[in-house]
Amino acid sequence: MNTLTTTLLLSCLVVANGFFQKAAKKTTMSPLTKEALDVWEAKYTFDRAPRAKNILDDISKFGVPKNDFDGTPVYKSAPGEGGFRITDLTEKDISNNFSELAAVYGEERSIEMVKIFPLCLSFNTKIFSKTFEVWSEIYGEEKTMDMISRNPCLLAVEPKDAKNSPEQTMAFSYIVAATRPIGIFGPIGILALISVPGIEAATGISIKEPFLQALFGSFN
C-alpha cells in the first residue's frame, strides 16, 4: 500500500470517526430530559411569536436600570419587538437547565418538580447547588431535597437569602404540597389564618371572634 493510499484511508477514518461521534452526541439525551422538554413545550411552547410591545417594556422609564452592576442585562428585548419573557427559552436552554437541576437533585426527583412547576426550568441554575448546600446545613440533605420537591418555587431562592431561612420555610412547603390540588388560594387562605394571631397582637383589634360570630351567628 503506497503512501497516498494510506493517507487517504486514514483521512476517511478520521472523518468517519468524527461523524459517528457527532451522531452519538445527538442521541445521548436521556428519556427524562426529553420528558422535561415535553412538559415545557406543553406549557409554554418553543418558538413563540414575540410578545406585543407595550409601555412597560422600557422599564428604564420607571427607574429600573437596563444593566446589573456587573454589566449583565436586567432584561432583553429585540429592536422593534416586545419585551423578553422569562419563558422565551430554546430547547437547548431547557435541556441544559434540566441537566443542572438533575445534577443537584437527581433526574427522577427533578422531573417530578418540573411536572409540578415547569417554570422552575427558567430559574437561575447557577444558584441551585449553592442554595442546596446552605439549606442542607440547616435541615440536612434528605430533608432539603424533600422540602424542595414539595415546593419547587424554592429553587428561585438565592444562597444569601437561604441563610436567613426561618423554620417556616420547611413548614410552608408542607402547606404548599397539601393545598396544591385547590390552587393558589389554598396557601393564601391558610397563611391568612396563621397570621391572624399576630395581626391581633400587633393591632389590638379582634379579628377571629367577630369573623366566627358573623359566620356562624345565622345558625343560632
SEPA-52308 format. One record per residue: residue in three letters; chain; x, y, z of N, C-alpha, C in turn. Coordinates in Angstrom, 1 decimal. Layout:
ATOM:ALA:A:X:Y:Z:X:Y:Z:X:Y:Z
...
***
This chain:
ATOM:MET:A:0.9:-1.2:0.0:0.0:0.0:0.0:0.9:1.2:0.0
ATOM:ASN:A:0.7:2.1:-1.0:1.6:3.3:-1.1:1.2:4.4:-0.1
ATOM:THR:A:2.0:5.4:0.0:1.8:6.4:0.9:0.5:7.2:0.7
ATOM:LEU:A:0.2:7.5:-0.6:-1.0:8.2:-0.9:-2.3:7.4:-0.5
ATOM:THR:A:-2.3:6.1:-0.8:-3.4:5.3:-0.4:-3.6:5.3:1.1
ATOM:THR:A:-2.5:5.2:1.8:-2.5:5.1:3.3:-3.1:6.4:3.8
ATOM:THR:A:-2.6:7.5:3.3:-3.1:8.9:3.7:-4.6:9.0:3.5
ATOM:LEU:A:-5.1:8.6:2.3:-6.5:8.7:2.0:-7.3:7.9:3.0
ATOM:LEU:A:-6.8:6.7:3.3:-7.5:5.8:4.2:-7.7:6.3:5.5
ATOM:LEU:A:-6.5:6.9:6.1:-6.5:7.5:7.4:-7.5:8.7:7.5
ATOM:SER:A:-7.5:9.5:6.4:-8.4:10.7:6.3:-9.8:10.2:6.4
ATOM:CYS:A:-10.2:9.2:5.7:-11.6:8.7:5.7:-11.9:8.2:7.0
ATOM:LEU:A:-11.0:7.5:7.7:-11.3:7.0:9.1:-11.5:8.1:10.1
ATOM:VAL:A:-10.7:9.2:9.9:-10.9:10.4:10.8:-12.2:11.0:10.6
ATOM:VAL:A:-12.6:11.2:9.3:-13.9:11.8:9.0:-15.0:11.0:9.5
ATOM:ALA:A:-14.9:9.7:9.3:-16.0:8.8:9.7:-16.1:8.8:11.2
ATOM:ASN:A:-15.0:8.8:11.9:-15.0:8.8:13.4:-15.7:10.0:13.9
ATOM:GLY:A:-15.3:11.2:13.3:-15.9:12.4:13.7:-17.4:12.4:13.5
ATOM:PHE:A:-17.9:11.9:12.4:-19.3:11.8:12.0:-20.0:11.0:13.1
ATOM:PHE:A:-19.5:9.8:13.4:-20.2:8.9:14.3:-20.2:9.5:15.8
ATOM:GLN:A:-19.1:10.2:16.1:-19.1:10.9:17.4:-20.2:11.9:17.5
ATOM:LYS:A:-20.4:12.7:16.5:-21.4:13.7:16.5:-22.8:13.1:16.5
ATOM:ALA:A:-22.9:12.0:15.8:-24.2:11.3:15.8:-24.5:10.8:17.2
ATOM:ALA:A:-23.5:10.3:17.8:-23.7:9.7:19.2:-24.1:10.8:20.1
ATOM:LYS:A:-23.5:12.0:20.0:-23.8:13.1:20.9:-25.3:13.5:20.8
ATOM:LYS:A:-25.8:13.4:19.6:-27.2:13.8:19.4:-28.2:12.8:20.0
ATOM:THR:A:-27.7:11.6:20.2:-28.7:10.6:20.7:-28.5:10.3:22.2
ATOM:THR:A:-27.7:11.1:22.9:-27.4:10.9:24.3:-28.4:11.5:25.3
ATOM:MET:A:-29.4:12.2:24.8:-30.4:12.8:25.6:-31.2:11.7:26.4
ATOM:SER:A:-31.2:11.9:27.7:-31.9:10.9:28.5:-33.4:11.0:28.3
ATOM:PRO:A:-34.2:9.9:28.6:-35.6:9.9:28.4:-36.3:11.0:29.3
ATOM:LEU:A:-35.7:11.2:30.5:-36.3:12.1:31.4:-36.1:13.6:31.0
ATOM:THR:A:-34.9:13.8:30.3:-34.7:15.1:29.8:-35.7:15.4:28.7
ATOM:LYS:A:-35.9:14.4:27.8:-36.9:14.5:26.8:-38.3:14.8:27.4
ATOM:GLU:A:-38.6:14.1:28.5:-39.9:14.3:29.1:-40.0:15.8:29.7
ATOM:ALA:A:-38.9:16.3:30.2:-38.9:17.7:30.7:-39.1:18.7:29.5
ATOM:LEU:A:-38.5:18.4:28.4:-38.8:19.2:27.2:-40.3:19.2:26.8
ATOM:ASP:A:-40.9:18.0:26.9:-42.3:17.8:26.5:-43.2:18.6:27.5
ATOM:VAL:A:-42.8:18.5:28.8:-43.6:19.2:29.8:-43.6:20.7:29.5
ATOM:TRP:A:-42.4:21.2:29.2:-42.2:22.7:29.0:-42.9:23.1:27.7
ATOM:GLU:A:-42.8:22.3:26.7:-43.4:22.6:25.4:-45.0:22.6:25.5
ATOM:ALA:A:-45.5:21.7:26.3:-46.9:21.7:26.5:-47.4:22.9:27.3
ATOM:LYS:A:-46.6:23.4:28.1:-47.0:24.6:29.0:-46.7:25.9:28.3
ATOM:TYR:A:-45.5:26.1:27.7:-45.1:27.4:27.2:-44.9:27.4:25.6
ATOM:THR:A:-44.5:26.3:25.1:-44.2:26.1:23.7:-42.9:26.8:23.3
ATOM:PHE:A:-42.2:26.3:22.4:-41.0:26.9:21.9:-41.3:27.7:20.6
ATOM:ASP:A:-40.4:28.6:20.3:-40.5:29.5:19.1:-41.8:30.2:19.0
ATOM:ARG:A:-42.3:30.8:20.2:-43.5:31.6:20.1:-43.2:32.9:19.5
ATOM:ALA:A:-44.3:33.5:19.0:-44.2:34.8:18.4:-43.8:35.8:19.5
ATOM:PRO:A:-43.1:36.9:19.2:-42.7:37.9:20.2:-43.9:38.5:20.9
ATOM:ARG:A:-43.8:38.8:22.1:-44.9:39.4:22.8:-45.1:40.9:22.3
ATOM:ALA:A:-46.3:41.3:22.2:-46.6:42.6:21.7:-46.0:43.7:22.6
ATOM:LYS:A:-45.3:44.6:22.0:-44.7:45.7:22.7:-45.7:46.6:23.4
ATOM:ASN:A:-45.4:47.0:24.7:-46.2:48.0:25.3:-45.4:48.9:26.2
ATOM:ILE:A:-46.0:49.8:26.8:-45.3:50.9:27.5:-44.4:50.4:28.6
ATOM:LEU:A:-44.7:49.2:29.2:-44.0:48.7:30.3:-42.7:48.0:29.9
ATOM:ASP:A:-42.5:47.8:28.5:-41.3:47.2:28.1:-40.1:48.0:28.3
ATOM:ASP:A:-40.2:49.3:28.2:-39.0:50.1:28.5:-39.0:50.4:30.0
ATOM:ILE:A:-38.6:49.5:30.8:-38.7:49.7:32.3:-37.7:50.7:32.8
ATOM:SER:A:-36.8:51.1:32.0:-35.8:52.1:32.4:-36.6:53.4:32.7
ATOM:LYS:A:-37.8:53.6:32.1:-38.5:54.8:32.3:-39.0:54.9:33.7
ATOM:PHE:A:-39.1:53.7:34.4:-39.6:53.7:35.8:-38.5:53.6:36.8
ATOM:GLY:A:-37.2:53.9:36.3:-36.1:54.0:37.2:-35.4:52.6:37.4
ATOM:VAL:A:-35.7:51.6:36.6:-35.1:50.3:36.6:-33.9:50.3:35.6
ATOM:PRO:A:-32.7:50.1:36.1:-31.5:50.1:35.2:-31.6:49.0:34.2
ATOM:LYS:A:-31.0:49.3:33.0:-31.0:48.3:31.9:-30.0:47.2:32.2
ATOM:ASN:A:-28.9:47.5:33.0:-27.9:46.6:33.2:-27.7:46.4:34.7
ATOM:ASP:A:-27.3:45.2:35.1:-26.9:45.0:36.5:-25.6:45.6:36.8
ATOM:PHE:A:-25.1:45.6:38.1:-23.9:46.2:38.5:-22.7:45.6:37.8
ATOM:ASP:A:-22.8:44.4:37.3:-21.7:43.7:36.6:-21.8:43.8:35.1
ATOM:GLY:A:-22.8:44.6:34.6:-23.0:44.8:33.2:-24.0:43.9:32.6
ATOM:THR:A:-24.5:42.9:33.3:-25.4:41.9:32.8:-26.8:42.6:32.5
ATOM:PRO:A:-27.3:42.4:31.3:-28.7:43.0:31.1:-29.7:42.5:32.1
ATOM:VAL:A:-30.5:43.4:32.6:-31.5:43.1:33.5:-32.7:42.4:32.8
ATOM:TYR:A:-32.9:42.9:31.5:-34.0:42.4:30.7:-33.5:42.5:29.3
ATOM:LYS:A:-34.1:41.7:28.4:-33.8:41.7:27.0:-35.0:41.9:26.1
ATOM:SER:A:-34.8:42.6:25.0:-35.8:42.7:24.0:-35.1:43.0:22.7
ATOM:ALA:A:-35.7:42.5:21.6:-35.2:42.7:20.3:-35.7:44.0:19.7
ATOM:PRO:A:-34.9:44.8:18.9:-35.4:46.0:18.3:-36.7:45.9:17.6
ATOM:GLY:A:-37.6:46.7:17.9:-38.9:46.7:17.3:-39.9:45.6:17.7
ATOM:GLU:A:-39.4:44.8:18.8:-40.2:43.7:19.3:-40.6:44.0:20.7
ATOM:GLY:A:-41.5:43.2:21.2:-42.0:43.3:22.6:-40.9:42.8:23.5
ATOM:GLY:A:-41.1:42.9:24.8:-40.1:42.6:25.8:-39.9:41.1:25.8
ATOM:PHE:A:-38.8:40.7:26.4:-38.4:39.3:26.6:-39.1:38.7:27.7
ATOM:ARG:A:-39.7:37.5:27.5:-40.4:36.8:28.5:-39.4:35.7:29.1
ATOM:ILE:A:-39.6:35.5:30.4:-38.7:34.5:31.0:-38.9:33.1:30.5
ATOM:THR:A:-40.0:32.9:29.8:-40.3:31.6:29.3:-39.9:31.5:27.8
ATOM:ASP:A:-39.2:32.6:27.3:-38.7:32.5:25.9:-37.4:31.8:25.9
ATOM:LEU:A:-37.4:30.5:26.1:-36.2:29.7:26.1:-36.2:28.7:25.0
ATOM:THR:A:-35.0:28.3:24.6:-34.9:27.3:23.5:-34.9:25.9:24.1
ATOM:GLU:A:-35.0:24.9:23.2:-34.9:23.5:23.6:-33.5:23.2:24.3
ATOM:LYS:A:-32.5:23.9:23.8:-31.2:23.7:24.4:-31.1:24.3:25.8
ATOM:ASP:A:-31.7:25.5:25.9:-31.8:26.1:27.3:-32.5:25.2:28.3
ATOM:ILE:A:-33.6:24.6:27.9:-34.4:23.8:28.8:-33.6:22.5:29.1
ATOM:SER:A:-33.0:21.9:28.1:-32.2:20.7:28.3:-31.1:20.9:29.2
ATOM:ASN:A:-30.4:22.0:29.0:-29.2:22.4:29.9:-29.7:22.6:31.3
ATOM:ASN:A:-30.8:23.4:31.5:-31.3:23.7:32.8:-31.8:22.5:33.5
ATOM:PHE:A:-32.4:21.5:32.8:-32.8:20.3:33.5:-31.6:19.5:33.9
ATOM:SER:A:-30.6:19.5:33.1:-29.3:18.8:33.5:-28.7:19.4:34.8
ATOM:GLU:A:-28.8:20.7:34.9:-28.2:21.4:36.0:-29.1:21.0:37.3
ATOM:LEU:A:-30.4:21.0:37.1:-31.3:20.7:38.2:-31.0:19.2:38.6
ATOM:ALA:A:-30.9:18.3:37.6:-30.7:16.9:37.9:-29.4:16.6:38.6
ATOM:ALA:A:-28.4:17.5:38.3:-27.1:17.3:38.9:-27.1:17.5:40.4
ATOM:VAL:A:-28.1:18.3:40.9:-28.2:18.5:42.3:-29.2:17.6:42.9
ATOM:TYR:A:-30.4:17.4:42.3:-31.5:16.6:42.9:-31.8:15.3:42.3
ATOM:GLY:A:-31.0:14.9:41.2:-31.3:13.7:40.5:-32.4:13.8:39.5
ATOM:GLU:A:-32.3:13.0:38.5:-33.3:13.1:37.4:-34.7:12.7:37.8
ATOM:GLU:A:-34.9:11.7:38.6:-36.2:11.2:39.0:-36.9:12.3:39.8
ATOM:ARG:A:-36.2:12.8:40.8:-36.8:13.9:41.6:-37.1:15.2:40.8
ATOM:SER:A:-36.1:15.5:39.9:-36.2:16.7:39.2:-37.4:16.7:38.2
ATOM:ILE:A:-37.6:15.6:37.6:-38.8:15.6:36.6:-40.1:15.7:37.3
ATOM:GLU:A:-40.2:15.2:38.6:-41.4:15.4:39.3:-41.6:16.9:39.7
ATOM:MET:A:-40.5:17.6:40.0:-40.6:19.0:40.3:-41.0:19.8:39.0
ATOM:VAL:A:-40.5:19.4:37.9:-40.8:20.0:36.6:-42.3:19.8:36.3
ATOM:LYS:A:-42.8:18.7:36.6:-44.3:18.4:36.3:-45.1:19.3:37.3
ATOM:ILE:A:-44.7:19.5:38.5:-45.4:20.3:39.4:-45.3:21.8:39.1
ATOM:PHE:A:-44.1:22.2:38.7:-43.9:23.6:38.5:-42.9:23.8:37.3
ATOM:PRO:A:-43.4:23.7:36.1:-42.5:23.8:34.9:-41.6:25.1:34.9
ATOM:LEU:A:-42.1:26.1:35.4:-41.4:27.4:35.4:-40.0:27.3:36.1
ATOM:CYS:A:-39.9:26.3:36.9:-38.6:26.2:37.6:-37.4:26.0:36.7
ATOM:LEU:A:-37.7:25.6:35.5:-36.6:25.4:34.5:-36.2:26.7:33.9
ATOM:SER:A:-36.8:27.8:34.3:-36.4:29.2:33.8:-35.6:29.9:34.9
ATOM:PHE:A:-35.4:29.2:36.0:-34.7:29.9:37.1:-33.2:29.9:36.9
ATOM:ASN:A:-32.5:30.7:37.7:-31.0:30.7:37.5:-30.4:29.5:38.1
ATOM:THR:A:-29.9:28.6:37.2:-29.4:27.3:37.6:-28.1:27.4:38.3
ATOM:LYS:A:-27.4:28.6:38.2:-26.1:28.7:38.9:-26.2:28.7:40.4
ATOM:ILE:A:-27.4:29.0:40.9:-27.6:29.0:42.4:-28.1:27.7:43.0
ATOM:PHE:A:-28.5:26.8:42.1:-29.2:25.5:42.6:-28.3:24.8:43.7
ATOM:SER:A:-27.1:24.5:43.3:-26.2:23.8:44.2:-25.8:24.6:45.4
ATOM:LYS:A:-25.6:25.9:45.3:-25.2:26.7:46.4:-26.3:26.9:47.4
ATOM:THR:A:-27.5:27.1:46.9:-28.6:27.2:47.9:-28.9:25.8:48.6
ATOM:PHE:A:-28.7:24.8:47.8:-28.9:23.4:48.4:-27.9:23.2:49.5
ATOM:GLU:A:-26.7:23.6:49.3:-25.7:23.4:50.4:-26.0:24.2:51.6
ATOM:VAL:A:-26.5:25.4:51.4:-26.9:26.2:52.6:-28.1:25.6:53.4
ATOM:TRP:A:-29.1:25.2:52.7:-30.2:24.5:53.4:-29.9:23.2:53.9
ATOM:SER:A:-28.9:22.5:53.3:-28.5:21.2:53.8:-27.9:21.3:55.2
ATOM:GLU:A:-27.2:22.4:55.4:-26.5:22.7:56.7:-27.6:23.0:57.8
ATOM:ILE:A:-28.7:23.5:57.3:-29.8:23.8:58.3:-30.7:22.6:58.5
ATOM:TYR:A:-31.2:22.0:57.5:-32.1:20.9:57.6:-31.6:19.5:57.4
ATOM:GLY:A:-30.4:19.4:56.7:-29.9:18.1:56.3:-30.2:17.9:54.9
ATOM:GLU:A:-29.4:17.1:54.2:-29.6:16.9:52.7:-30.9:16.3:52.3
ATOM:GLU:A:-31.3:15.2:53.0:-32.6:14.5:52.6:-33.8:15.3:52.8
ATOM:LYS:A:-33.8:16.0:54.0:-35.0:16.9:54.3:-35.0:18.1:53.4
ATOM:THR:A:-33.9:18.6:52.9:-33.8:19.7:52.0:-34.4:19.2:50.6
ATOM:MET:A:-34.0:18.0:50.2:-34.5:17.5:48.9:-36.0:17.3:49.0
ATOM:ASP:A:-36.5:16.8:50.1:-37.9:16.6:50.2:-38.7:18.0:50.2
ATOM:MET:A:-38.1:19.0:50.9:-38.7:20.3:51.0:-38.8:20.9:49.6
ATOM:ILE:A:-37.7:20.9:48.9:-37.8:21.5:47.5:-38.7:20.7:46.6
ATOM:SER:A:-38.8:19.4:46.8:-39.7:18.6:46.0:-41.2:19.0:46.2
ATOM:ARG:A:-41.5:19.3:47.5:-42.8:19.7:47.8:-43.1:21.1:47.3
ATOM:ASN:A:-42.1:22.0:47.3:-42.3:23.4:46.8:-41.2:23.8:45.9
ATOM:PRO:A:-41.2:23.4:44.6:-40.1:23.8:43.7:-39.9:25.3:43.5
ATOM:CYS:A:-40.9:26.1:43.9:-40.7:27.5:43.9:-39.4:28.0:44.6
ATOM:LEU:A:-39.0:27.2:45.6:-37.9:27.5:46.4:-36.6:27.4:45.7
ATOM:LEU:A:-36.6:26.9:44.5:-35.4:26.8:43.6:-35.0:28.2:43.2
ATOM:ALA:A:-35.8:29.2:43.3:-35.5:30.6:43.0:-34.8:31.3:44.1
ATOM:VAL:A:-34.8:30.7:45.3:-34.2:31.4:46.4:-32.6:31.4:46.3
ATOM:GLU:A:-32.0:32.6:46.5:-30.6:32.7:46.4:-29.9:32.3:47.7
ATOM:PRO:A:-28.7:31.9:47.6:-27.9:31.4:48.8:-28.0:32.4:50.0
ATOM:LYS:A:-27.8:33.7:49.7:-27.7:34.7:50.7:-29.1:34.8:51.5
ATOM:ASP:A:-30.2:34.5:50.8:-31.5:34.5:51.4:-31.8:33.2:52.1
ATOM:ALA:A:-31.2:32.1:51.6:-31.4:30.8:52.2:-30.8:30.8:53.6
ATOM:LYS:A:-29.7:31.5:53.8:-29.0:31.6:55.1:-29.9:32.1:56.2
ATOM:ASN:A:-30.8:33.0:55.8:-31.8:33.5:56.8:-33.1:32.8:56.8
ATOM:SER:A:-33.1:31.6:56.2:-34.3:30.8:56.1:-34.9:30.5:57.5
ATOM:PRO:A:-36.1:30.9:57.8:-36.7:30.5:59.0:-37.3:29.1:59.0
ATOM:GLU:A:-37.7:28.6:60.1:-38.3:27.3:60.2:-39.6:27.2:59.4
ATOM:GLN:A:-40.2:28.4:59.2:-41.5:28.4:58.4:-41.3:28.0:57.0
ATOM:THR:A:-40.1:28.1:56.5:-39.8:27.6:55.1:-40.1:26.1:54.9
ATOM:MET:A:-39.7:25.4:55.9:-39.9:23.9:55.9:-41.4:23.7:56.1
ATOM:ALA:A:-42.0:24.4:57.1:-43.4:24.1:57.4:-44.3:24.5:56.2
ATOM:PHE:A:-44.0:25.6:55.5:-44.8:26.1:54.4:-44.7:25.2:53.2
ATOM:SER:A:-43.6:24.5:53.1:-43.5:23.5:52.0:-44.6:22.4:52.1
ATOM:TYR:A:-44.9:22.0:53.3:-45.9:21.0:53.6:-47.3:21.6:53.2
ATOM:ILE:A:-47.5:22.9:53.6:-48.8:23.6:53.3:-49.0:23.7:51.8
ATOM:VAL:A:-47.9:24.1:51.0:-48.0:24.2:49.6:-48.3:22.8:49.0
ATOM:ALA:A:-47.7:21.8:49.4:-47.9:20.4:48.9:-49.3:20.0:49.2
ATOM:ALA:A:-49.8:20.2:50.4:-51.1:19.7:50.8:-52.3:20.5:50.1
ATOM:THR:A:-52.0:21.8:49.8:-53.1:22.6:49.2:-53.0:22.7:47.7
ATOM:ARG:A:-52.0:22.1:47.1:-51.8:22.3:45.7:-53.0:21.9:44.9
ATOM:PRO:A:-53.7:20.8:45.2:-54.9:20.5:44.4:-56.0:21.6:44.4
ATOM:ILE:A:-56.0:22.5:45.3:-57.1:23.5:45.3:-56.5:24.8:44.8
ATOM:GLY:A:-55.3:24.8:44.3:-54.7:26.0:43.7:-54.1:27.0:44.6
ATOM:ILE:A:-53.8:28.2:44.1:-53.1:29.2:44.9:-53.8:29.7:46.1
ATOM:PHE:A:-55.2:29.7:46.1:-55.9:30.2:47.2:-55.8:29.4:48.5
ATOM:GLY:A:-55.4:28.1:48.3:-55.2:27.3:49.5:-54.1:27.8:50.4
ATOM:PRO:A:-52.9:28.0:49.9:-51.8:28.5:50.7:-52.1:29.9:51.2
ATOM:ILE:A:-52.7:30.7:50.4:-53.0:32.1:50.8:-54.0:32.1:52.0
ATOM:GLY:A:-55.0:31.3:51.9:-56.0:31.2:52.9:-55.4:30.7:54.2
ATOM:ILE:A:-54.6:29.7:54.2:-54.0:29.1:55.4:-53.0:30.1:56.0
ATOM:LEU:A:-52.2:30.8:55.1:-51.3:31.8:55.6:-52.1:32.9:56.3
ATOM:ALA:A:-53.2:33.3:55.7:-54.0:34.3:56.4:-54.5:33.9:57.8
ATOM:LEU:A:-54.9:32.7:57.9:-55.4:32.2:59.2:-54.2:32.1:60.2
ATOM:ILE:A:-53.1:31.7:59.7:-51.9:31.6:60.6:-51.5:33.0:61.1
ATOM:SER:A:-51.7:34.0:60.2:-51.3:35.4:60.5:-52.2:36.1:61.5
ATOM:VAL:A:-53.5:35.6:61.6:-54.5:36.3:62.4:-54.0:36.6:63.9
ATOM:PRO:A:-53.4:35.6:64.6:-53.0:35.9:66.0:-52.0:37.0:66.0
ATOM:GLY:A:-51.0:37.0:65.1:-50.0:38.1:65.0:-50.6:39.4:64.7
ATOM:ILE:A:-51.6:39.5:63.8:-52.2:40.7:63.5:-53.0:41.3:64.6
ATOM:GLU:A:-53.7:40.4:65.4:-54.5:40.8:66.5:-53.6:41.4:67.6
ATOM:ALA:A:-52.4:40.7:67.8:-51.5:41.1:68.8:-50.8:42.5:68.5
ATOM:ALA:A:-50.6:42.7:67.2:-49.9:43.9:66.8:-50.9:45.1:66.8
ATOM:THR:A:-52.1:44.8:66.4:-53.1:46.0:66.2:-54.0:46.1:67.4
ATOM:GLY:A:-54.2:45.1:68.2:-55.1:45.1:69.3:-56.5:45.0:68.9
ATOM:ILE:A:-56.7:44.7:67.6:-58.1:44.5:67.1:-58.4:43.0:67.0
ATOM:SER:A:-59.6:42.7:67.5:-60.0:41.3:67.5:-60.6:41.0:66.1
ATOM:ILE:A:-60.0:40.0:65.5:-60.5:39.6:64.1:-61.2:38.3:64.1
ATOM:LYS:A:-60.7:37.3:64.8:-61.2:35.9:64.8:-62.6:35.9:65.4
ATOM:GLU:A:-62.8:36.5:66.5:-64.1:36.3:67.2:-65.3:36.9:66.3
ATOM:PRO:A:-65.1:38.2:65.9:-66.2:38.8:65.0:-66.4:38.0:63.7
ATOM:PHE:A:-65.3:37.4:63.2:-65.5:36.7:62.0:-66.3:35.4:62.2
ATOM:LEU:A:-65.9:34.7:63.3:-66.6:33.4:63.6:-68.1:33.7:64.0
ATOM:GLN:A:-68.3:34.8:64.7:-69.7:35.2:65.0:-70.5:35.5:63.8
ATOM:ALA:A:-69.9:36.2:62.9:-70.7:36.6:61.6:-70.9:35.3:60.8
ATOM:LEU:A:-69.9:34.4:60.8:-70.0:33.2:60.0:-71.1:32.2:60.5
ATOM:PHE:A:-71.1:32.1:61.9:-72.0:31.0:62.5:-73.2:31.6:63.2
ATOM:GLY:A:-73.3:33.0:63.3:-74.4:33.6:64.1:-75.7:33.3:63.4
ATOM:SER:A:-75.8:33.2:62.1:-77.1:32.9:61.5:-77.6:31.6:61.7
ATOM:PHE:A:-76.8:30.6:62.3:-77.2:29.3:62.5:-77.8:29.1:63.9
ATOM:ASN:A:-77.7:30.2:64.8:-78.2:30.1:66.1:-79.7:30.4:66.2
***
